[in-house]
Amino acid sequence: MPAQHAVKVCVRVRPLSPSGPRKTRSCILTPNGTTLTLTDPTAAMASSAILGQYANVEGKSEAYQRQYCYDHVYHPDCPQSTVNETIGVSVLKNSWDGRNTCVFAYGQTGSGKTWTMLGDEGGLVKFILDGLWRAKEDVEVEQKSEAAPMDLTTFSLGCSYIEIYNGQVKDLITNTSPLKVREHPTLGAYAEGLSIVRVQSYNDVISLMRSGNAARSTRSTKANKRSSRSHAVFTIIFEQITVRDSGEGGEVRKRSKINLVDLAGSERVKNTGATGGGLLEANHINKSLSALGDVIKSLAKAKTSNQTALGAFVPYRNSVLTYLLKESLGGNSVTFMLACVNPAVESFEETLSTLKYADSAKKMVTSVTVNESVKKGNTSGDVAKLMMEVERLQQEKEEMLQIMQEVIATPGRHQQQQQHEQLPPPQQQESHHKIIAHQQQQYVSIQTPARKARPNTDLPIPVLVNLNPDPMFTEKIRYELIPGVTTVGSHETNDVVLEGESVQDRHAVVSYEPQTGLLMIANFGSAATWINGDKVPVKQNGETCTVTLKDGFRIGFGKQHIFRIELNGEEIKADYEFAMRECLLL
């Protein structure tokens, strides 16, 4: 069953640049545990006589400060290993258990996003890859040892690497662009023609990542000498296949997908000095990040108003980025948001925007399931139990159909019907009046002739309730359809005896299984039976044609007898005239 998982939001504060101007060396952020305090330099310096002068804003009045609380806050001196342990370990654990995971790195240009994800010291991507490979090798070594378990597990690892540059998708492994974004009915949005490379060693993965990084679109700006001009998504597809030798055997597959997203930094053109192609890139970057912000706000609003991500409108299609990462944002994924901020004074507006962005992301909730499939032979786990239950129900249905076939195959006696049809018309009319009179005498009684004992059960028993043109006689006869098979016809050996025009000796059979709630009806031969105005068909090859009945269905036997099914006791307004007009008999 899906589990609700709140998006984990972490904030990393990069160190101040020691070589920058004096204003750059003034810090506006103060981390304290999981709380981050932002000092507003504009308000703090409002009384300054020299406009544009930046002084040290640390220690200013609390009136100029704003506090934000997150799941983790990394101070400027925090090593990369701490980020890896708090985020990377959780990603590895969930991926190993078969859950999809995603890490977004967000922030202004030059705030350290790419360094955190792909840094030379060993970024988060390298840590996750190394952890997966070490765990995989440990299991393989254990299976080769003498104390190896009876269950054999094999692993498969595939990688893909794309960038979204100026609104177009590029495959960084094959250097192919642009790729069209398509929608799959079950897999969701995907990039058509994207290459997924199966890797055999850790060095293969690192080689792919390095070649992809070299192919990324970058540009030098005033804010960053090597600024990423595109969003990059490195995807790891991890699959575990366990063949069980114990018990009844079987095969269990776990499949998890890890999306590691390095977002291009938001930027202000006045700070970066972008012109020409750089200006076009900045427009596309800011537009896609704005679309991502709209998606985050919609998902947060849906959570606040107790709506699901499926029930609320979320503008995923406004951007290629949000469309491709729809599952990671509001679907089946354990998602982390890593916001990187710059504590310099001149970055106050960008830092404030990033912290608000991250604060909204805290309200997002995803619905996470374990991606596990079990093949026949495995009797462990909830999935295997459900498979066994489905097989049991299918077997019960087949047995019920077989019983109905045997009952219908019994030759019926139609002597009374044939004698009635052979009479001259005047005598047929007289016989018809006698049948109607006998029928009205039956309607006076509300007791059903007891041919079978009523079972001792608390489960609901469906009832056939008669409908009659005379209000005094309608709903006076009630035939209980007890579990098993109930026969209907004009002969006295039937469970429900009806007489009248077009009612055959052995007319129909109704079967009921209380455990599954399955209620079905089938004809004997070519008997005239109507269900909600539609005649029950007769197959030409002689096979039985069954119809599943539900609460409130109207059933017509012959041309005179109309009944209504009552199963759950609900009042369904359908009188005799309505039912007869359904059958076009009036």
RANOR-V386927 format. One line per field, one symbol per residue. ss: DSSP state (H for helix, E for strand, - for the rest). psi: psi as a letter, one per 20 degrees, with the letter a starting at -180 (. if undefined). burial: I if it has 24 or more other ideal C-beta (glycine too) atoms within 12 Angstrom, else O. A space follows every 50 residues. Layout:
BEGIN
ss->???
psi->???
burial->???
END
This chain:
BEGIN
ss->--EEEE-EEEEEEE------------E-EEEE--EEEEE-HHHH------ -----------HHHEEEEE--EEE-----HHHHHHHHHHHHHHHHH---- EEEEEEEE----HHHHHH-----HHHHHHHHHHHHHHHHHHHHH------ -EEEEEEEEEEEEEE--EEEE----EEEE-EEEE---EEEE-----EE-- -HHHHHHHHHHHHHH--EE-------EE--EEEEEEEEEEEEEE-----E EEEEEEEEEEEE---E--HHHH----HHHHHHHHHHHHHHHHHHHHHHHH HHHH-----------HHH-HHHHH-HHHHH---EEEEEEEEE-EHHHHHH HHHHHHHHHHH---EEEE---EEE------HHHHHHHHHHHHHHHHHHHH HHHHHHHHH-----HHHHHHHH--HHHHHHHHHHHHHHHHHHH------- ------------EEEEE----------EEE---EEEEEE------EE--- -------EEEEEE----EEEEEE-----EEE--EE----------EEE-- ---EEEE---EEEEEE---------HHHHHHH----
psi->pqppoqpppqpppqqqoijrrhhhjppjpoqncjqppppohghhjhjpho piporojqjrqihjqpqqprhqporhjprhhgghhhggghggghhhijqq rqppoqrrpjijghghgkqhimahghgggggghghghgghghhirhkqrh pppqqppqqqoqqopkjqppoigilpqqpqprpphhibqqopjppoppqi rhhgghgggghghhiqorqprhhphmppjrppooppopppopopiqcjba pppppqpoooooqqpqqphhhikprchhggghggghghhghghhgggghh hhghjkqrhhhqppmhiiqhghghkghhgjcnqoqpooppqpjqgijggh gggghhghhhhhiqpropqpnppprqipjqrhghhhghhghghhghgghg hgghghghippqokgggghhhiqqgghggghghgggghghhhhhqjpppn hqppqnqiqqpqpopqpqhohhiqkhpoopnqpbppqpaiqiiqhopqqr pjorgogrppqpohhijpoqqqqockqopqokipppqpqhjiqpoqppqr piqpppobjhoprppogjjqooooaggghhhgiki.
burial->OOOOIOIIIIIIIIIIIOOOOOIIOIIIIIIOOOOIIIIIIOOIIOOOOO OOOIOOIOOIOOOOIIOIOIIIIIIIOIOIOOIIOIIIIIIIOIIIIIII IIIIIIIIIIIIIIIIIIIOOIIIIIIIIIIIIOIIOOIOOOOOOOOOOO OOIOIOIIIIIIIIIIIIIIIIIOOOIOIOIOOOOOOIIIIOOIOIIOIO OOOOIOOIIOOIIOIIIIIOIOIIOOIIIIIIIIIIIIIIIIOIOOOOOI IIIIIIIIIIIIIIIIIIOOIIOIOOOIOOIIOIIIIIIOIIIIIIIIII IIIOOOOOIOOOOIIIOOIIIIIIIIIIIIIIIIIIIIIIIIIIIIIIII IIIIIIIIIIIIIIIIIIIIIIIIOOOIOOIOIIOOOOOOOOOOOOOOOI IOIIOOIIOOOIOIOIIOOIOOOOOOOOOOIIOOIIOOIIOIIOOOOIOO OOOOOOOOOOIIIIIIIIOOOOOIIIIIIIIIIIIIIIIIIOOIIIIIII IIIIIIIIIIIIIIOOOIIIIIIIIOIIIIIIOOIIOOOOOOOIIIIIIO OIIIIIIIIIIIIIIIIOOOOOOIOIOOIOOIIOIO
END
